[in-house]
Amino acid sequence: YSVKRRDAPQPQAKGEKTPISDTSYVGIDAILEQMRRKAMKQGFEFNVMVVGQSGLGKSTLMNTLFKSKVSRKSVQPNVEERIPKTVEIKSVSHDVEEKGVRMKLTVIDTPGFGDQINNENCWQPIMKFINDQYEAYLQEEININRKKRIPDTRVHCCIYFIPPTGHCLRPLDVEFMRHLSKVVNIVPVIAKADTLTLEERDSFKKTIREELRANGIDVYPQKEFDEDAEDRMINDKIREMIPFAVVGSDQEYQVNGKRILGRKTKWGTIEGNIHEL
Ligand code: GDP
């Protein structure tokens, strides 16, 4: 039988593709369009956590990545209050939109991490926070009167800032990543990479990769993300670049007629970016 609708498409010339956006079209390939439309309407949620000692450029990098003020400045007026006595966990949410795709971005900051004299176990409150979000989500999921859309506060990604010492990881870095890599996707980055020369950066990256391996730290992208040969190839490329070297800036400059977010120094202007190699 034939499906007849008031708004049925007019007969088309041979070889012309049926527009799948037309609601009257019936076919399996229309599913893709339906899913796309639904996803666009709902938008996406992305929760990113930033961890590292104060002053490593966490707030600046978040503002660079999303090209707007998505993170508060870490410096507070009162010296006494600048470094909290314990690790705090603060979330700030924003609605960001790019080319019609909406995203609810939440930046989870962890002021106080690694800032004490004794930093032993300062990963614990962060681990607890992450696990609590899984628990809350699970409870909502198993609820009989399940919400149509469960609010997702789970941490999708944790960016860990390594100080640009050029030497090796500190015990604090190893401890944090060793524990947290079991519960969250860790993306290690070398903070303020503009302070290292290219050779220093390359050898620092190599040292960090070896240390991660030696300590059994499995960072993003983990092996289970390699679902097929193509995934593996893409992920292997990323693995070679880890840890990313990053430069953050929220100042705009004009360079060769192009407006960029960069750091103007006595020696030139460096573009704020994630440097691959
Ligand atoms: P947070 O405490 O980790 O959030 O650090 P901030 O983002 O407040 O940055 C601390 C200081 O470092 C500020 O003066 C920034 O301008 C500077 N800074 C941020 N990112 C970079 C970077 O990539 N390179 C350099 N050289 N300085 C940076």
Boltz pocket constraint, residues with backbone or C-beta under 6 A from the ligand:
constraints:
  - pocket:
      binder: B
      contacts: [[A, 52], [A, 53], [A, 54], [A, 55], [A, 56], [A, 57], [A, 58], [A, 59], [A, 60], [A, 61], [A, 72], [A, 73], [A, 74], [A, 75], [A, 191], [A, 192], [A, 193], [A, 194], [A, 195], [A, 246], [A, 247], [A, 248], [A, 249], [A, 263]]
      max_distance: 6.0
